[in-house]
Amino acid sequence: LNSEDMVAGFGWSGNIGGAGFKGEISYFHPYRNFGDTSGLVFITLGVDYTFGNSLYIGFEGLYNQLPKDFYGAGFAQFYEGPLTVKNLSFTEYNLFAQISYPVNPIINVSLAGMYFPDVSGYFAGPSFTWSLMDNLNLSLYLQFFKGEFPDITGVKMQQSFNLGFMRMKYSF
C-alpha cells in the first residue's frame, strides 16, 4: 500500500437473534491512475454464534476482486510471498467456517476450513491450545491446503501444501 492507493469503505457489526452478523466493503484505487478502471473491491460477510456450553461456530464469505494481471501459481508462492490487504486470497470467491470448543478450562480445540471454488481446493486447519499456567499457553496448529492451479501454459496441476506450527505464548 505505502500511500499507493486511495481507499474507501465501511463495515458493520451487529446481532441478529443472538448471532453476530458483520461485514465490510472496501474499494482500493491507485492514487496515480485515478481515472482508469484498475480499482479493486473486497466484500466480506460473516455470521457467528456461541452456544451456552461455549461451543463457537462461525461462517464467512469473501469476495476478493483480483487484479487483471494476477497469476496464482499455487499455495507455496502465495503463502511465502508478501501479504497485504489487497491479496488476502488467490481466488476470487472464498467460503470459510470455524468451530471451536473449550474441552475443559485448560484445553481448547478448534477446526477451521476454507473452500476455494476457483481452484477446486480447500484449506483445513485443526488447532489445539493447552493452558500450562495462568499466563502461559502451548498451541499446536496444522494447516492442510489442496487445489488445482494452472501452470504457466494453463494446464491445471493438483497441488498440496502442509504445514505445522507449535507456539508457546507468555502473557504479562
VMD Tcl script that builds the backbone (N, CA, C; Angstrom):
set m [mol new atoms 516]
animate dup $m
set s [atomselect $m all]
$s set {name element resname resid chain x y z} {
  {N N LEU 1 A 0.837 -1.173 0.000}
  {CA C LEU 1 A 0.000 0.000 0.000}
  {C C LEU 1 A 0.886 1.242 0.000}
  {N N ASN 2 A 1.605 1.528 1.050}
  {CA C ASN 2 A 2.576 2.616 1.091}
  {C C ASN 2 A 2.099 3.862 0.354}
  {N N SER 3 A 0.897 4.322 0.620}
  {CA C SER 3 A 0.311 5.520 0.011}
  {C C SER 3 A 0.138 5.387 -1.492}
  {N N GLU 4 A 0.089 4.173 -2.014}
  {CA C GLU 4 A -0.134 3.962 -3.438}
  {C C GLU 4 A -1.610 4.053 -3.800}
  {N N ASP 5 A -2.488 3.785 -2.828}
  {CA C ASP 5 A -3.913 3.684 -3.113}
  {C C ASP 5 A -4.733 4.665 -2.290}
  {N N MET 6 A -5.840 5.045 -2.894}
  {CA C MET 6 A -6.893 5.718 -2.148}
  {C C MET 6 A -7.877 4.616 -1.777}
  {N N VAL 7 A -8.400 4.660 -0.559}
  {CA C VAL 7 A -9.272 3.600 -0.068}
  {C C VAL 7 A -10.561 4.200 0.460}
  {N N ALA 8 A -11.672 3.565 0.118}
  {CA C ALA 8 A -12.968 3.932 0.677}
  {C C ALA 8 A -13.634 2.635 1.118}
  {N N GLY 9 A -14.367 2.716 2.202}
  {CA C GLY 9 A -15.035 1.512 2.652}
  {C C GLY 9 A -15.855 1.746 3.888}
  {N N PHE 10 A -16.566 0.719 4.270}
  {CA C PHE 10 A -17.312 0.761 5.520}
  {C C PHE 10 A -17.517 -0.665 6.013}
  {N N GLY 11 A -17.778 -0.768 7.286}
  {CA C GLY 11 A -18.023 -2.059 7.899}
  {C C GLY 11 A -19.120 -1.940 8.921}
  {N N TRP 12 A -19.650 -3.053 9.327}
  {CA C TRP 12 A -20.694 -3.057 10.332}
  {C C TRP 12 A -20.579 -4.317 11.166}
  {N N SER 13 A -21.157 -4.255 12.325}
  {CA C SER 13 A -21.194 -5.394 13.223}
  {C C SER 13 A -22.466 -5.286 14.040}
  {N N GLY 14 A -23.163 -6.373 14.156}
  {CA C GLY 14 A -24.407 -6.345 14.906}
  {C C GLY 14 A -24.778 -7.727 15.407}
  {N N ASN 15 A -26.025 -7.826 15.856}
  {CA C ASN 15 A -26.530 -9.033 16.472}
  {C C ASN 15 A -27.922 -9.288 15.925}
  {N N ILE 16 A -28.131 -10.480 15.393}
  {CA C ILE 16 A -29.451 -10.864 14.896}
  {C C ILE 16 A -29.827 -12.174 15.574}
  {N N GLY 17 A -30.800 -12.135 16.439}
  {CA C GLY 17 A -31.261 -13.338 17.126}
  {C C GLY 17 A -30.188 -14.026 17.953}
  {N N GLY 18 A -29.296 -13.263 18.540}
  {CA C GLY 18 A -28.238 -13.824 19.359}
  {C C GLY 18 A -26.977 -14.188 18.597}
  {N N ALA 19 A -27.028 -14.130 17.272}
  {CA C ALA 19 A -25.855 -14.435 16.448}
  {C C ALA 19 A -25.184 -13.143 16.014}
  {N N GLY 20 A -23.876 -13.145 15.966}
  {CA C GLY 20 A -23.149 -11.992 15.474}
  {C C GLY 20 A -23.242 -11.925 13.957}
  {N N PHE 21 A -23.421 -10.730 13.434}
  {CA C PHE 21 A -23.505 -10.504 11.992}
  {C C PHE 21 A -22.596 -9.341 11.662}
  {N N LYS 22 A -21.651 -9.545 10.744}
  {CA C LYS 22 A -20.710 -8.480 10.436}
  {C C LYS 22 A -20.345 -8.519 8.967}
  {N N GLY 23 A -19.805 -7.407 8.509}
  {CA C GLY 23 A -19.392 -7.333 7.119}
  {C C GLY 23 A -18.536 -6.114 6.877}
  {N N GLU 24 A -17.939 -6.107 5.706}
  {CA C GLU 24 A -17.070 -4.998 5.335}
  {C C GLU 24 A -17.012 -4.917 3.813}
  {N N ILE 25 A -16.968 -3.701 3.306}
  {CA C ILE 25 A -16.772 -3.451 1.883}
  {C C ILE 25 A -15.646 -2.434 1.771}
  {N N SER 26 A -14.662 -2.735 0.933}
  {CA C SER 26 A -13.535 -1.824 0.725}
  {C C SER 26 A -13.274 -1.683 -0.764}
  {N N TYR 27 A -12.880 -0.483 -1.167}
  {CA C TYR 27 A -12.519 -0.212 -2.555}
  {C C TYR 27 A -11.148 0.450 -2.563}
  {N N PHE 28 A -10.220 -0.135 -3.301}
  {CA C PHE 28 A -8.858 0.384 -3.426}
  {C C PHE 28 A -8.655 0.851 -4.864}
  {N N HIS 29 A -8.101 2.048 -5.014}
  {CA C HIS 29 A -7.798 2.558 -6.358}
  {C C HIS 29 A -6.434 3.225 -6.329}
  {N N PRO 30 A -5.580 2.916 -7.333}
  {CA C PRO 30 A -4.261 3.548 -7.364}
  {C C PRO 30 A -4.379 5.065 -7.416}
  {N N TYR 31 A -3.652 5.713 -6.567}
  {CA C TYR 31 A -3.692 7.164 -6.470}
  {C C TYR 31 A -3.250 7.827 -7.774}
  {N N ARG 32 A -2.219 7.278 -8.396}
  {CA C ARG 32 A -1.660 7.886 -9.607}
  {C C ARG 32 A -2.524 7.648 -10.845}
  {N N ASN 33 A -3.331 6.610 -10.860}
  {CA C ASN 33 A -4.160 6.277 -12.031}
  {C C ASN 33 A -5.635 6.391 -11.689}
  {N N PHE 34 A -6.027 7.448 -11.059}
  {CA C PHE 34 A -7.388 7.531 -10.546}
  {C C PHE 34 A -8.443 7.508 -11.652}
  {N N GLY 35 A -8.091 7.907 -12.866}
  {CA C GLY 35 A -9.064 7.945 -13.953}
  {C C GLY 35 A -9.280 6.619 -14.653}
  {N N ASP 36 A -8.497 5.575 -14.355}
  {CA C ASP 36 A -8.652 4.301 -15.056}
  {C C ASP 36 A -9.560 3.339 -14.280}
  {N N THR 37 A -9.626 2.108 -14.735}
  {CA C THR 37 A -10.521 1.120 -14.122}
  {C C THR 37 A -9.757 0.053 -13.341}
  {N N SER 38 A -8.625 0.415 -12.749}
  {CA C SER 38 A -7.801 -0.578 -12.058}
  {C C SER 38 A -8.130 -0.724 -10.574}
  {N N GLY 39 A -9.257 -0.183 -10.134}
  {CA C GLY 39 A -9.648 -0.316 -8.734}
  {C C GLY 39 A -10.061 -1.735 -8.389}
  {N N LEU 40 A -9.956 -2.081 -7.096}
  {CA C LEU 40 A -10.294 -3.412 -6.619}
  {C C LEU 40 A -11.322 -3.320 -5.496}
  {N N VAL 41 A -12.283 -4.241 -5.497}
  {CA C VAL 41 A -13.345 -4.294 -4.488}
  {C C VAL 41 A -13.180 -5.571 -3.657}
  {N N PHE 42 A -13.380 -5.440 -2.344}
  {CA C PHE 42 A -13.338 -6.571 -1.420}
  {C C PHE 42 A -14.600 -6.517 -0.562}
  {N N ILE 43 A -15.278 -7.651 -0.447}
  {CA C ILE 43 A -16.514 -7.717 0.336}
  {C C ILE 43 A -16.461 -8.948 1.230}
  {N N THR 44 A -16.747 -8.776 2.512}
  {CA C THR 44 A -16.860 -9.915 3.427}
  {C C THR 44 A -18.191 -9.841 4.146}
  {N N LEU 45 A -18.780 -10.991 4.373}
  {CA C LEU 45 A -19.993 -11.138 5.174}
  {C C LEU 45 A -19.793 -12.325 6.094}
  {N N GLY 46 A -20.156 -12.166 7.360}
  {CA C GLY 46 A -19.955 -13.256 8.291}
  {C C GLY 46 A -21.035 -13.324 9.349}
  {N N VAL 47 A -21.208 -14.526 9.874}
  {CA C VAL 47 A -22.123 -14.757 10.978}
  {C C VAL 47 A -21.447 -15.731 11.940}
  {N N ASP 48 A -21.622 -15.489 13.242}
  {CA C ASP 48 A -21.059 -16.408 14.231}
  {C C ASP 48 A -21.986 -16.506 15.431}
  {N N TYR 49 A -21.796 -17.583 16.179}
  {CA C TYR 49 A -22.669 -17.822 17.325}
  {C C TYR 49 A -21.901 -18.633 18.366}
  {N N THR 50 A -22.076 -18.270 19.619}
  {CA C THR 50 A -21.509 -19.032 20.730}
  {C C THR 50 A -22.669 -19.604 21.544}
  {N N PHE 51 A -22.700 -20.922 21.657}
  {CA C PHE 51 A -23.758 -21.604 22.398}
  {C C PHE 51 A -23.504 -21.501 23.904}
  {N N GLY 52 A -24.486 -21.857 24.700}
  {CA C GLY 52 A -24.386 -21.798 26.154}
  {C C GLY 52 A -23.258 -22.641 26.729}
  {N N ASN 53 A -22.879 -23.701 26.038}
  {CA C ASN 53 A -21.788 -24.558 26.512}
  {C C ASN 53 A -20.425 -24.091 25.998}
  {N N SER 54 A -20.358 -22.881 25.429}
  {CA C SER 54 A -19.147 -22.231 24.903}
  {C C SER 54 A -18.686 -22.768 23.550}
  {N N LEU 55 A -19.469 -23.627 22.904}
  {CA C LEU 55 A -19.167 -24.048 21.543}
  {C C LEU 55 A -19.360 -22.849 20.623}
  {N N TYR 56 A -18.331 -22.542 19.830}
  {CA C TYR 56 A -18.367 -21.400 18.916}
  {C C TYR 56 A -18.390 -21.910 17.482}
  {N N ILE 57 A -19.263 -21.340 16.654}
  {CA C ILE 57 A -19.266 -21.632 15.224}
  {C C ILE 57 A -19.285 -20.305 14.469}
  {N N GLY 58 A -18.618 -20.282 13.351}
  {CA C GLY 58 A -18.589 -19.077 12.532}
  {C C GLY 58 A -18.504 -19.429 11.060}
  {N N PHE 59 A -19.134 -18.606 10.239}
  {CA C PHE 59 A -19.125 -18.774 8.788}
  {C C PHE 59 A -18.858 -17.418 8.165}
  {N N GLU 60 A -18.086 -17.409 7.084}
  {CA C GLU 60 A -17.779 -16.143 6.425}
  {C C GLU 60 A -17.576 -16.378 4.936}
  {N N GLY 61 A -17.958 -15.389 4.159}
  {CA C GLY 61 A -17.721 -15.402 2.718}
  {C C GLY 61 A -16.886 -14.187 2.351}
  {N N LEU 62 A -15.989 -14.361 1.390}
  {CA C LEU 62 A -15.126 -13.273 0.940}
  {C C LEU 62 A -15.173 -13.195 -0.569}
  {N N TYR 63 A -15.437 -11.988 -1.078}
  {CA C TYR 63 A -15.254 -11.704 -2.497}
  {C C TYR 63 A -14.006 -10.847 -2.584}
  {N N ASN 64 A -13.041 -11.303 -3.362}
  {CA C ASN 64 A -11.725 -10.688 -3.456}
  {C C ASN 64 A -11.465 -10.410 -4.937}
  {N N GLN 65 A -11.745 -9.191 -5.398}
  {CA C GLN 65 A -11.517 -8.880 -6.810}
  {C C GLN 65 A -10.016 -8.931 -7.093}
  {N N LEU 66 A -9.636 -9.798 -7.996}
  {CA C LEU 66 A -8.219 -9.976 -8.311}
  {C C LEU 66 A -7.799 -9.025 -9.415}
  {N N PRO 67 A -6.568 -8.504 -9.349}
  {CA C PRO 67 A -6.082 -7.636 -10.423}
  {C C PRO 67 A -6.072 -8.394 -11.753}
  {N N LYS 68 A -6.220 -7.658 -12.860}
  {CA C LYS 68 A -6.274 -8.295 -14.183}
  {C C LYS 68 A -5.008 -9.074 -14.499}
  {N N ASP 69 A -3.870 -8.659 -13.972}
  {CA C ASP 69 A -2.604 -9.335 -14.268}
  {C C ASP 69 A -2.234 -10.371 -13.212}
  {N N PHE 70 A -3.184 -10.751 -12.358}
  {CA C PHE 70 A -2.905 -11.697 -11.278}
  {C C PHE 70 A -2.671 -13.087 -11.849}
  {N N TYR 71 A -1.628 -13.728 -11.357}
  {CA C TYR 71 A -1.341 -15.114 -11.712}
  {C C TYR 71 A -1.024 -15.852 -10.424}
  {N N GLY 72 A -1.910 -16.734 -10.002}
  {CA C GLY 72 A -1.693 -17.503 -8.789}
  {C C GLY 72 A -1.108 -18.857 -9.130}
  {N N ALA 73 A 0.175 -19.018 -8.879}
  {CA C ALA 73 A 0.854 -20.258 -9.246}
  {C C ALA 73 A 0.651 -21.365 -8.229}
  {N N GLY 74 A 0.190 -21.027 -7.035}
  {CA C GLY 74 A -0.034 -22.089 -6.070}
  {C C GLY 74 A 0.077 -21.625 -4.641}
  {N N PHE 75 A -0.146 -22.568 -3.745}
  {CA C PHE 75 A -0.166 -22.279 -2.318}
  {C C PHE 75 A 1.169 -21.757 -1.810}
  {N N ALA 76 A 2.261 -22.432 -2.177}
  {CA C ALA 76 A 3.573 -22.057 -1.651}
  {C C ALA 76 A 3.949 -20.646 -2.076}
  {N N GLN 77 A 3.741 -20.305 -3.347}
  {CA C GLN 77 A 4.086 -18.965 -3.826}
  {C C GLN 77 A 3.288 -17.906 -3.067}
  {N N PHE 78 A 2.008 -18.169 -2.864}
  {CA C PHE 78 A 1.164 -17.206 -2.171}
  {C C PHE 78 A 1.532 -17.116 -0.690}
  {N N TYR 79 A 1.722 -18.261 -0.066}
  {CA C TYR 79 A 1.966 -18.310 1.369}
  {C C TYR 79 A 3.305 -17.683 1.750}
  {N N GLU 80 A 4.313 -17.864 0.896}
  {CA C GLU 80 A 5.646 -17.360 1.197}
  {C C GLU 80 A 5.867 -15.929 0.726}
  {N N GLY 81 A 4.978 -15.389 -0.100}
  {CA C GLY 81 A 5.150 -14.049 -0.639}
  {C C GLY 81 A 4.697 -12.979 0.341}
  {N N PRO 82 A 4.939 -11.721 0.001}
  {CA C PRO 82 A 4.498 -10.625 0.860}
  {C C PRO 82 A 2.968 -10.501 0.831}
  {N N LEU 83 A 2.362 -10.424 2.000}
  {CA C LEU 83 A 0.911 -10.313 2.088}
  {C C LEU 83 A 0.506 -8.886 2.404}
  {N N THR 84 A -0.542 -8.431 1.745}
  {CA C THR 84 A -1.125 -7.131 2.030}
  {C C THR 84 A -2.636 -7.316 2.088}
  {N N VAL 85 A -3.331 -6.286 2.454}
  {CA C VAL 85 A -4.786 -6.359 2.499}
  {C C VAL 85 A -5.363 -6.553 1.090}
  {N N LYS 86 A -4.599 -6.215 0.048}
  {CA C LYS 86 A -5.075 -6.361 -1.324}
  {C C LYS 86 A -4.851 -7.751 -1.898}
  {N N ASN 87 A -4.152 -8.631 -1.208}
  {CA C ASN 87 A -4.013 -10.002 -1.709}
  {C C ASN 87 A -4.332 -10.992 -0.587}
  {N N LEU 88 A -5.543 -10.874 -0.083}
  {CA C LEU 88 A -5.991 -11.745 1.002}
  {C C LEU 88 A -6.129 -13.198 0.566}
  {N N SER 89 A -6.346 -13.407 -0.704}
  {CA C SER 89 A -6.550 -14.761 -1.200}
  {C C SER 89 A -6.112 -14.844 -2.652}
  {N N PHE 90 A -5.905 -16.045 -3.126}
  {CA C PHE 90 A -5.513 -16.282 -4.504}
  {C C PHE 90 A -6.702 -16.668 -5.370}
  {N N THR 91 A -7.906 -16.653 -4.799}
  {CA C THR 91 A -9.116 -16.925 -5.574}
  {C C THR 91 A -10.116 -15.803 -5.347}
  {N N GLU 92 A -10.999 -15.641 -6.300}
  {CA C GLU 92 A -11.955 -14.546 -6.240}
  {C C GLU 92 A -13.022 -14.758 -5.154}
  {N N TYR 93 A -13.488 -15.979 -5.016}
  {CA C TYR 93 A -14.505 -16.296 -4.018}
  {C C TYR 93 A -13.936 -17.288 -3.009}
  {N N ASN 94 A -14.281 -17.100 -1.736}
  {CA C ASN 94 A -13.791 -17.961 -0.662}
  {C C ASN 94 A -14.908 -18.144 0.352}
  {N N LEU 95 A -15.058 -19.361 0.843}
  {CA C LEU 95 A -16.023 -19.656 1.900}
  {C C LEU 95 A -15.257 -20.231 3.084}
  {N N PHE 96 A -15.537 -19.718 4.284}
  {CA C PHE 96 A -14.793 -20.087 5.475}
  {C C PHE 96 A -15.746 -20.542 6.572}
  {N N ALA 97 A -15.331 -21.544 7.344}
  {CA C ALA 97 A -16.096 -21.999 8.513}
  {C C ALA 97 A -15.120 -22.354 9.619}
  {N N GLN 98 A -15.571 -22.129 10.860}
  {CA C GLN 98 A -14.744 -22.464 12.012}
  {C C GLN 98 A -15.627 -22.945 13.151}
  {N N ILE 99 A -15.105 -23.912 13.891}
  {CA C ILE 99 A -15.767 -24.396 15.094}
  {C C ILE 99 A -14.695 -24.509 16.171}
  {N N SER 100 A -15.048 -24.089 17.388}
  {CA C SER 100 A -14.086 -24.105 18.488}
  {C C SER 100 A -14.827 -24.496 19.756}
  {N N TYR 101 A -14.118 -25.261 20.606}
  {CA C TYR 101 A -14.770 -25.713 21.838}
  {C C TYR 101 A -13.744 -25.851 22.960}
  {N N PRO 102 A -14.026 -25.252 24.116}
  {CA C PRO 102 A -13.156 -25.472 25.271}
  {C C PRO 102 A -13.511 -26.807 25.924}
  {N N VAL 103 A -12.688 -27.812 25.713}
  {CA C VAL 103 A -12.944 -29.151 26.245}
  {C C VAL 103 A -13.033 -29.108 27.762}
  {N N ASN 104 A -12.153 -28.335 28.363}
  {CA C ASN 104 A -12.193 -28.070 29.795}
  {C C ASN 104 A -11.523 -26.700 29.994}
  {N N PRO 105 A -11.401 -26.207 31.210}
  {CA C PRO 105 A -10.849 -24.860 31.388}
  {C C PRO 105 A -9.423 -24.655 30.881}
  {N N ILE 106 A -8.666 -25.717 30.652}
  {CA C ILE 106 A -7.285 -25.512 30.204}
  {C C ILE 106 A -7.010 -26.008 28.783}
  {N N ILE 107 A -7.978 -26.652 28.134}
  {CA C ILE 107 A -7.767 -27.172 26.775}
  {C C ILE 107 A -8.863 -26.659 25.838}
  {N N ASN 108 A -8.423 -26.110 24.718}
  {CA C ASN 108 A -9.348 -25.643 23.687}
  {C C ASN 108 A -8.959 -26.302 22.359}
  {N N VAL 109 A -9.954 -26.811 21.627}
  {CA C VAL 109 A -9.719 -27.390 20.311}
  {C C VAL 109 A -10.525 -26.603 19.281}
  {N N SER 110 A -9.991 -26.560 18.080}
  {CA C SER 110 A -10.623 -25.778 17.031}
  {C C SER 110 A -10.379 -26.435 15.683}
  {N N LEU 111 A -11.302 -26.224 14.754}
  {CA C LEU 111 A -11.138 -26.676 13.382}
  {C C LEU 111 A -11.645 -25.565 12.467}
  {N N ALA 112 A -10.789 -25.154 11.540}
  {CA C ALA 112 A -11.161 -24.140 10.559}
  {C C ALA 112 A -11.040 -24.751 9.177}
  {N N GLY 113 A -11.876 -24.307 8.267}
  {CA C GLY 113 A -11.815 -24.791 6.897}
  {C C GLY 113 A -12.207 -23.697 5.928}
  {N N MET 114 A -11.618 -23.733 4.758}
  {CA C MET 114 A -11.940 -22.758 3.726}
  {C C MET 114 A -12.047 -23.495 2.395}
  {N N TYR 115 A -13.031 -23.102 1.596}
  {CA C TYR 115 A -13.233 -23.688 0.282}
  {C C TYR 115 A -12.906 -22.633 -0.763}
  {N N PHE 116 A -12.103 -23.019 -1.771}
  {CA C PHE 116 A -11.694 -22.136 -2.851}
  {C C PHE 116 A -12.292 -22.657 -4.157}
  {N N PRO 117 A -13.487 -22.224 -4.543}
  {CA C PRO 117 A -14.135 -22.798 -5.725}
  {C C PRO 117 A -13.348 -22.600 -7.018}
  {N N ASP 118 A -12.623 -21.502 -7.157}
  {CA C ASP 118 A -11.903 -21.218 -8.399}
  {C C ASP 118 A -10.791 -22.226 -8.698}
  {N N VAL 119 A -10.267 -22.890 -7.653}
  {CA C VAL 119 A -9.188 -23.868 -7.861}
  {C C VAL 119 A -9.601 -25.262 -7.366}
  {N N SER 120 A -10.898 -25.465 -7.155}
  {CA C SER 120 A -11.409 -26.733 -6.625}
  {C C SER 120 A -10.570 -27.186 -5.441}
  {N N GLY 121 A -10.323 -26.263 -4.522}
  {CA C GLY 121 A -9.418 -26.555 -3.422}
  {C C GLY 121 A -9.983 -26.229 -2.064}
  {N N TYR 122 A -9.174 -26.554 -1.060}
  {CA C TYR 122 A -9.594 -26.321 0.310}
  {C C TYR 122 A -8.392 -26.071 1.214}
  {N N PHE 123 A -8.690 -25.533 2.369}
  {CA C PHE 123 A -7.767 -25.410 3.489}
  {C C PHE 123 A -8.456 -26.053 4.674}
  {N N ALA 124 A -7.725 -26.842 5.455}
  {CA C ALA 124 A -8.229 -27.391 6.715}
  {C C ALA 124 A -7.179 -27.096 7.771}
  {N N GLY 125 A -7.617 -26.577 8.916}
  {CA C GLY 125 A -6.673 -26.193 9.948}
  {C C GLY 125 A -7.132 -26.546 11.350}
  {N N PRO 126 A -6.806 -27.744 11.817}
  {CA C PRO 126 A -7.099 -28.061 13.219}
  {C C PRO 126 A -6.073 -27.384 14.133}
  {N N SER 127 A -6.515 -27.066 15.351}
  {CA C SER 127 A -5.582 -26.500 16.332}
  {C C SER 127 A -5.952 -26.980 17.729}
  {N N PHE 128 A -4.967 -26.911 18.594}
  {CA C PHE 128 A -5.096 -27.376 19.971}
  {C C PHE 128 A -4.332 -26.383 20.851}
  {N N THR 129 A -4.982 -25.868 21.906}
  {CA C THR 129 A -4.314 -24.955 22.837}
  {C C THR 129 A -4.462 -25.490 24.247}
  {N N TRP 130 A -3.348 -25.522 24.947}
  {CA C TRP 130 A -3.296 -26.018 26.317}
  {C C TRP 130 A -2.752 -24.903 27.193}
  {N N SER 131 A -3.531 -24.535 28.209}
  {CA C SER 131 A -3.103 -23.520 29.162}
  {C C SER 131 A -2.229 -24.194 30.217}
  {N N LEU 132 A -0.917 -23.956 30.128}
  {CA C LEU 132 A 0.021 -24.576 31.056}
  {C C LEU 132 A -0.026 -23.911 32.427}
  {N N MET 133 A -0.218 -22.600 32.430}
  {CA C MET 133 A -0.357 -21.792 33.655}
  {C C MET 133 A -1.287 -20.639 33.315}
  {N N ASP 134 A -1.584 -19.787 34.301}
  {CA C ASP 134 A -2.488 -18.656 34.061}
  {C C ASP 134 A -2.044 -17.777 32.899}
  {N N ASN 135 A -0.757 -17.636 32.694}
  {CA C ASN 135 A -0.266 -16.730 31.665}
  {C C ASN 135 A 0.659 -17.407 30.644}
  {N N LEU 136 A 0.580 -18.728 30.533}
  {CA C LEU 136 A 1.433 -19.457 29.599}
  {C C LEU 136 A 0.616 -20.507 28.846}
  {N N ASN 137 A 0.558 -20.369 27.508}
  {CA C ASN 137 A -0.187 -21.297 26.657}
  {C C ASN 137 A 0.747 -21.999 25.682}
  {N N LEU 138 A 0.442 -23.258 25.398}
  {CA C LEU 138 A 1.126 -24.024 24.369}
  {C C LEU 138 A 0.087 -24.354 23.307}
  {N N SER 139 A 0.380 -24.017 22.050}
  {CA C SER 139 A -0.560 -24.260 20.955}
  {C C SER 139 A 0.094 -25.063 19.853}
  {N N LEU 140 A -0.712 -25.897 19.194}
  {CA C LEU 140 A -0.281 -26.662 18.035}
  {C C LEU 140 A -1.260 -26.354 16.909}
  {N N TYR 141 A -0.716 -25.969 15.756}
  {CA C TYR 141 A -1.528 -25.631 14.584}
  {C C TYR 141 A -1.079 -26.497 13.412}
  {N N LEU 142 A -2.019 -27.072 12.712}
  {CA C LEU 142 A -1.743 -27.805 11.485}
  {C C LEU 142 A -2.495 -27.118 10.352}
  {N N GLN 143 A -1.894 -27.061 9.178}
  {CA C GLN 143 A -2.532 -26.432 8.021}
  {C C GLN 143 A -2.367 -27.337 6.811}
  {N N PHE 144 A -3.491 -27.676 6.181}
  {CA C PHE 144 A -3.510 -28.542 5.001}
  {C C PHE 144 A -4.182 -27.788 3.857}
  {N N PHE 145 A -3.482 -27.654 2.750}
  {CA C PHE 145 A -4.006 -26.984 1.564}
  {C C PHE 145 A -4.006 -27.966 0.401}
  {N N LYS 146 A -5.032 -27.898 -0.440}
  {CA C LYS 146 A -5.079 -28.730 -1.643}
  {C C LYS 146 A -5.897 -27.994 -2.696}
  {N N GLY 147 A -5.452 -28.040 -3.951}
  {CA C GLY 147 A -6.176 -27.375 -5.028}
  {C C GLY 147 A -5.524 -27.610 -6.366}
  {N N GLU 148 A -6.197 -27.157 -7.435}
  {CA C GLU 148 A -5.693 -27.279 -8.799}
  {C C GLU 148 A -5.327 -25.897 -9.313}
  {N N PHE 149 A -4.060 -25.716 -9.657}
  {CA C PHE 149 A -3.578 -24.431 -10.157}
  {C C PHE 149 A -3.030 -24.595 -11.565}
  {N N PRO 150 A -3.280 -23.602 -12.430}
  {CA C PRO 150 A -2.712 -23.687 -13.779}
  {C C PRO 150 A -1.218 -23.366 -13.754}
  {N N ASP 151 A -0.453 -24.116 -14.554}
  {CA C ASP 151 A 0.954 -23.756 -14.690}
  {C C ASP 151 A 1.052 -22.613 -15.706}
  {N N ILE 152 A 2.237 -22.227 -16.068}
  {CA C ILE 152 A 2.438 -21.090 -16.961}
  {C C ILE 152 A 1.794 -21.308 -18.332}
  {N N THR 153 A 1.593 -22.587 -18.725}
  {CA C THR 153 A 0.959 -22.888 -20.014}
  {C C THR 153 A -0.560 -23.009 -19.900}
  {N N GLY 154 A -1.083 -22.947 -18.665}
  {CA C GLY 154 A -2.520 -23.039 -18.456}
  {C C GLY 154 A -3.019 -24.421 -18.077}
  {N N VAL 155 A -2.141 -25.419 -18.037}
  {CA C VAL 155 A -2.537 -26.782 -17.653}
  {C C VAL 155 A -2.694 -26.839 -16.134}
  {N N LYS 156 A -3.843 -27.336 -15.683}
  {CA C LYS 156 A -4.085 -27.408 -14.234}
  {C C LYS 156 A -3.362 -28.592 -13.616}
  {N N MET 157 A -2.698 -28.312 -12.499}
  {CA C MET 157 A -1.939 -29.324 -11.774}
  {C C MET 157 A -2.437 -29.367 -10.333}
  {N N GLN 158 A -2.616 -30.569 -9.786}
  {CA C GLN 158 A -3.017 -30.741 -8.388}
  {C C GLN 158 A -1.836 -30.393 -7.479}
  {N N GLN 159 A -2.089 -29.560 -6.471}
  {CA C GLN 159 A -1.044 -29.178 -5.528}
  {C C GLN 159 A -1.517 -29.412 -4.105}
  {N N SER 160 A -0.594 -29.798 -3.247}
  {CA C SER 160 A -0.836 -29.912 -1.813}
  {C C SER 160 A 0.270 -29.170 -1.094}
  {N N PHE 161 A -0.074 -28.596 0.045}
  {CA C PHE 161 A 0.893 -27.826 0.836}
  {C C PHE 161 A 0.477 -28.006 2.287}
  {N N ASN 162 A 1.356 -28.584 3.117}
  {CA C ASN 162 A 1.014 -28.870 4.505}
  {C C ASN 162 A 2.044 -28.246 5.429}
  {N N LEU 163 A 1.558 -27.683 6.534}
  {CA C LEU 163 A 2.427 -27.016 7.500}
  {C C LEU 163 A 2.001 -27.389 8.914}
  {N N GLY 164 A 2.932 -27.304 9.829}
  {CA C GLY 164 A 2.639 -27.498 11.244}
  {C C GLY 164 A 3.431 -26.493 12.062}
  {N N PHE 165 A 2.816 -25.949 13.090}
  {CA C PHE 165 A 3.453 -24.956 13.949}
  {C C PHE 165 A 3.178 -25.282 15.406}
  {N N MET 166 A 4.141 -24.999 16.243}
  {CA C MET 166 A 3.932 -25.063 17.680}
  {C C MET 166 A 4.310 -23.688 18.225}
  {N N ARG 167 A 3.505 -23.181 19.163}
  {CA C ARG 167 A 3.748 -21.854 19.723}
  {C C ARG 167 A 3.602 -21.905 21.227}
  {N N MET 168 A 4.517 -21.267 21.907}
  {CA C MET 168 A 4.393 -21.072 23.344}
  {C C MET 168 A 4.211 -19.572 23.541}
  {N N LYS 169 A 3.134 -19.191 24.220}
  {CA C LYS 169 A 2.777 -17.786 24.382}
  {C C LYS 169 A 2.745 -17.421 25.854}
  {N N TYR 170 A 3.529 -16.435 26.199}
  {CA C TYR 170 A 3.547 -15.926 27.571}
  {C C TYR 170 A 2.863 -14.559 27.577}
  {N N SER 171 A 1.868 -14.391 28.405}
  {CA C SER 171 A 1.151 -13.121 28.531}
  {C C SER 171 A 1.494 -12.476 29.870}
  {N N PHE 172 A 1.744 -11.196 29.822}
  {CA C PHE 172 A 2.077 -10.494 31.071}
  {C C PHE 172 A 1.337 -9.178 31.145}
}
mol reanalyze $m
mol bondsrecalc $m
mol representation Tube
mol addrep $m
